[in-house]
Amino acid sequence: MDKIDLKQLNIDELTEFLISLGEPKFRAKQIFEWIHQKLVTNFSDMKNIPKSLIEKLETKAYLNNIKVYDKLVSKEDGTIKFLWELQDGNIIESVLMSYEYGNAVCISTQVGCKMACSFCASAIGGFIRNLSASEMLSEVYEMQKYSDKRISNIVLMGSGEPLDNYENVKKFLSLVNSPSGLNIGLRHITLSTCGLIDKIYELADENLQITLAISLHAPNDEMRNKIMPVSFKNPMDKLLEACRYYTKKTSRRITFEYALIDGINDTKEIALMLSEKLKNMLCHVNLIPVNDVKERNFKKSSKQNIQEFAKTLEKSGISVTVRRKLGSDINASCGQLRKHALENKERRE
């Protein structure tokens, strides 16, 4: 019989598992807190659990842990980029960022990515597999232990498309929000998607109080199709219709992520087109100076174009900010460090 990953179980599932081992129900809460609150990685570290139960757990179960493969610390702002090695040898990445309000982490939801967005390095190596809920939790837990400070905000915006890994992501959200675990409020969690329309409707009906971020990056299908292949199956008008349904269902403002690419989508005329698309919607636009990706020959917009784009949106009544760029000296953007690590690994082999 395959061993059970205990980090993946909620308290009810853990209770059922322990009952099947002939153990009392109250042990479930104790073990859950050891895993999700005290963040242990070995059953032997659970000090109030009897040795007989520890032996059963080691025979029947395991904890799906990750380990540091590499890390880089920004000399500019202290941002830390982690590469993690999974139990099957695959490599993923996460980022730990410090703000005045606390520590925020950006985590991966897949090994690689299927979406093939032109401005992103995540999909260059292709898609390998989904991450389990326990692997996503491990990203958060290991960064909290490393920083020795509480993680206050989580962004699912690393490598991968969260809504393409829907069930595991939903399980992750439930576990990380558990009062017996880290108890991170859903309002402090942002899920970023390329815009999988059917899953946006499904997520809206869950009525979770997370922040939904949509990678938009263009004001129309003609432009969006060239940089985001996902838009062929998820056209903009239908996508924005789904977004309006989401805001109505949840009463939560949507964030539209917009990567400004020099000479592609950064003119005042394009900003006016975008304003027209988003008018009367409960939304905020987050402008992102695109990171240079040499494989795509894309460069970030000039400061003048960025400022002009933001002013044009504001004058049209659209709430807008320009994202503060962290970790620029350590390849802290999606997929960059992992791509370099895999290239070096291939050269060594």
C-alpha positions in Angstrom: 0.0 0.0 0.0 1.3 3.5 -0.9 2.1 5.8 2.0 -0.2 8.7 2.8 1.2 12.3 2.6 0.0 13.7 5.9 0.8 17.3 5.0 -1.9 17.0 2.3 -4.7 16.1 4.7 -7.1 18.4 6.4 -8.2 17.7 10.0 -11.2 15.6 9.1 -9.1 13.5 6.7 -6.4 13.2 9.2 -8.9 12.1 11.9 -10.2 9.3 9.6 -6.7 8.2 8.9 -5.8 8.0 12.6 -9.0 6.1 13.4 -8.1 3.6 10.7 -4.8 3.1 12.7 -6.8 2.5 15.9 -5.8 5.8 17.4 -8.0 8.3 19.3 -9.5 11.3 17.4 -7.7 14.0 19.5 -4.4 13.0 18.0 -5.4 14.5 14.7 -5.4 18.1 16.0 -2.0 17.5 17.7 -0.4 16.1 14.6 -2.0 18.8 12.4 -0.6 21.6 14.5 2.9 20.0 14.5 2.8 19.9 10.7 1.1 23.2 9.9 1.8 25.4 12.9 5.1 24.3 14.3 6.3 23.3 10.8 8.1 20.1 11.6 9.4 17.9 8.8 9.9 14.7 10.7 7.4 12.6 12.8 10.1 12.1 15.5 10.0 15.9 16.2 6.4 15.6 17.4 7.1 15.6 21.2 3.7 14.9 22.6 3.0 11.9 20.2 3.6 8.5 21.7 6.4 6.4 20.2 4.0 3.7 19.2 2.1 6.1 17.0 5.3 7.6 15.6 6.3 4.1 14.5 2.9 3.6 12.8 3.2 7.0 11.0 6.6 6.2 9.7 5.3 2.9 8.3 2.0 4.2 6.8 2.7 7.8 6.0 5.2 10.5 5.1 5.6 14.3 5.0 6.2 15.6 1.5 9.1 18.0 2.2 11.3 20.1 -0.1 14.9 21.2 0.3 17.0 24.2 -0.8 18.7 23.6 -4.1 20.0 27.2 -4.3 19.2 30.7 -3.1 20.2 34.2 -4.0 19.8 37.3 -1.9 19.3 40.7 -3.5 21.9 43.3 -2.4 19.4 46.0 -3.4 16.4 45.2 -1.2 17.0 41.9 0.6 14.6 39.9 -1.6 15.5 36.2 -1.6 14.9 33.9 -4.5 14.8 30.2 -3.6 15.2 27.2 -5.8 13.7 24.1 -4.2 14.4 20.5 -5.0 11.3 18.3 -4.8 11.4 14.7 -3.7 11.3 13.5 -7.3 14.3 15.7 -8.2 12.4 18.4 -10.0 13.2 22.0 -9.3 10.8 24.9 -8.6 11.3 28.5 -7.4 9.8 30.9 -4.9 10.5 34.5 -3.8 10.5 36.0 -0.2 9.9 39.7 -0.2 10.0 42.1 2.8 7.6 45.1 3.0 6.6 47.5 5.7 3.5 45.6 6.4 5.3 42.2 6.7 6.8 39.4 4.7 5.2 38.3 1.4 6.0 35.2 -0.6 5.4 34.4 -4.3 5.1 30.6 -4.8 5.0 28.3 -7.8 2.0 26.0 -8.5 3.4 23.8 -11.2 6.8 22.5 -12.4 7.1 24.5 -15.6 4.1 26.0 -17.3 1.8 25.2 -20.4 0.7 28.8 -21.1 3.7 29.9 -23.1 3.3 33.7 -22.5 5.9 35.5 -24.6 7.2 37.8 -21.9 7.7 35.0 -19.3 10.6 32.6 -18.8 8.5 30.0 -16.9 7.3 28.1 -20.0 10.6 28.0 -21.9 11.5 24.6 -20.4 8.0 23.2 -20.9 5.5 21.8 -18.5 6.4 18.8 -16.3 3.7 18.4 -13.7 1.3 19.9 -11.2 2.5 20.6 -7.6 0.6 19.0 -4.8 -1.0 21.1 -2.1 1.7 19.8 0.3 4.5 21.0 -2.0 3.0 24.5 -2.2 2.6 24.5 1.6 6.3 23.5 1.9 7.3 26.5 -0.1 5.6 28.8 2.4 6.6 26.9 5.5 10.3 26.7 4.5 10.5 30.5 3.8 8.8 31.3 7.1 11.3 29.1 8.9 14.2 30.7 7.0 13.1 34.2 7.7 12.0 33.5 11.3 9.2 35.9 10.7 5.5 35.4 10.1 4.4 35.2 6.4 1.6 37.7 6.1 0.8 37.6 2.4 0.9 34.9 -0.3 0.9 35.4 -4.1 0.3 32.4 -6.4 2.2 34.0 -9.2 5.4 32.0 -9.6 5.9 29.3 -12.2 2.7 27.7 -13.4 -0.9 28.5 -14.0 -2.8 28.1 -10.7 -6.2 27.5 -12.3 -4.7 24.7 -14.4 -4.0 23.0 -11.1 -7.4 23.9 -9.6 -8.1 21.1 -7.0 -4.6 21.2 -5.5 -4.6 25.0 -5.3 -8.0 24.9 -3.6 -6.7 22.4 -1.1 -3.7 24.5 -0.5 -5.8 27.6 0.2 -7.9 25.6 2.7 -4.9 24.3 4.6 -2.9 27.5 4.7 -6.0 29.3 5.9 -6.8 26.8 8.7 -7.0 28.3 12.2 -4.9 25.3 13.4 -2.2 26.0 10.9 -0.6 29.3 9.8 -4.1 30.8 9.6 -3.3 33.2 6.8 -6.4 35.1 5.9 -7.7 34.6 2.4 -7.9 38.3 1.9 -4.1 38.3 2.2 -3.8 35.8 -0.7 -3.6 36.7 -4.4 -4.1 34.1 -7.1 -2.8 35.2 -10.6 -4.2 33.6 -13.7 -3.7 33.9 -17.5 -7.5 33.9 -17.7 -9.0 30.4 -17.8 -12.6 31.5 -18.2 -14.4 28.3 -17.1 -12.2 28.1 -13.9 -12.9 31.8 -13.1 -16.6 31.0 -13.0 -15.9 28.0 -10.9 -13.7 30.0 -8.5 -16.3 32.7 -8.3 -18.9 30.2 -7.2 -16.6 29.1 -4.4 -16.9 32.7 -3.1 -13.4 32.6 -1.5 -12.3 36.0 -0.3 -9.0 35.9 -2.1 -7.7 38.6 -4.5 -8.0 37.4 -8.1 -5.3 38.8 -10.5 -5.8 38.5 -14.3 -2.8 38.6 -16.6 -4.2 40.8 -19.3 -1.3 42.7 -21.0 -3.3 43.9 -24.0 -6.6 45.8 -24.7 -7.8 43.4 -27.5 -7.6 39.9 -28.8 -5.5 40.8 -31.8 -2.7 42.1 -29.6 -3.2 39.6 -26.8 -3.1 36.5 -29.1 0.5 37.5 -30.2 1.9 37.4 -26.6 -0.5 35.1 -24.8 -1.6 31.9 -26.7 -4.1 31.1 -24.0 -6.3 33.9 -25.3 -7.2 32.0 -28.5 -9.4 29.8 -26.3 -10.2 32.5 -23.8 -11.1 35.7 -25.8 -11.1 39.0 -24.1 -14.8 39.9 -24.2 -15.7 36.6 -22.6 -12.9 36.8 -20.2 -14.0 40.3 -19.0 -17.6 39.0 -18.8 -16.3 36.2 -16.4 -14.4 38.9 -14.4 -17.6 40.9 -14.0 -19.4 37.8 -12.8 -16.5 37.2 -10.3 -16.7 40.7 -8.8 -20.5 40.5 -8.6 -20.4 37.1 -6.9 -17.6 37.9 -4.4 -17.8 41.7 -4.1 -14.0 41.5 -4.5 -12.1 43.9 -6.7 -10.1 42.2 -9.5 -6.5 43.2 -10.3 -5.5 43.3 -13.9 -1.7 42.6 -14.4 -0.3 44.5 -17.3 3.3 43.9 -18.4 4.5 46.9 -20.3 6.6 45.8 -23.3 8.6 48.5 -25.3 7.0 49.1 -28.7 4.3 46.4 -28.2 1.6 47.5 -25.8 2.8 50.7 -24.1 1.4 53.6 -26.0 -1.1 56.3 -24.9 -3.5 55.1 -27.6 -3.4 51.5 -26.2 -4.0 52.9 -22.7 -7.1 54.6 -23.9 -8.3 51.4 -25.5 -7.7 49.5 -22.3 -9.6 52.2 -20.3 -12.6 51.7 -22.5 -12.5 47.9 -22.0 -12.4 48.2 -18.2 -14.7 51.1 -17.6 -17.4 50.7 -14.9 -15.6 47.5 -13.6 -14.6 46.9 -10.0 -10.9 46.6 -10.8 -7.4 47.9 -10.3 -4.6 47.8 -12.9 -1.1 46.9 -11.8 1.4 48.0 -14.4 4.6 45.9 -14.5 7.7 47.0 -16.3 8.4 43.7 -18.2 11.6 41.9 -17.4 14.0 41.5 -20.3 13.8 37.9 -21.6 16.5 37.5 -24.2 14.8 34.4 -25.8 11.8 36.6 -26.6 13.6 39.8 -27.6 11.3 41.8 -25.3 12.4 44.9 -23.4 10.7 46.9 -20.7 9.1 50.3 -21.6 10.8 53.6 -20.9 10.0 55.4 -17.7 8.3 58.1 -19.7 6.0 55.6 -21.4 5.2 53.9 -18.1 4.3 57.2 -16.5 2.2 58.3 -19.5 0.4 55.0 -19.6 -0.5 55.2 -15.9 -1.6 58.9 -16.2 -3.9 58.0 -19.1 -5.6 55.2 -17.1 -6.0 57.5 -14.1 -7.6 60.3 -16.2 -10.1 57.7 -17.5 -11.1 56.8 -13.9 -9.1 53.5 -13.7 -7.3 52.8 -10.4 -3.7 52.1 -11.2 -0.3 51.5 -9.7 3.2 50.7 -11.1 4.6 47.7 -9.4 7.8 48.2 -7.4 10.4 45.9 -8.9 12.2 43.8 -6.3 15.2 41.5 -6.7 16.1 42.8 -10.1 19.8 41.8 -9.5 19.0 38.2 -8.7 16.6 37.2 -11.6 13.7 37.3 -9.2 11.0 37.2 -11.9 9.0 34.1 -12.9 11.1 31.3 -14.3 14.4 33.1 -14.7 16.5 31.6 -12.0 15.1 28.1 -12.5 15.9 28.3 -16.2 19.5 29.3 -15.5 19.8 26.5 -12.9 18.5 23.9 -15.3 20.8 25.1 -18.0 23.8 24.8 -15.7 22.6 21.3 -14.5 22.4 20.1 -18.1 25.9 21.4 -18.8 27.3 19.6 -15.8 25.6 16.3 -16.8 
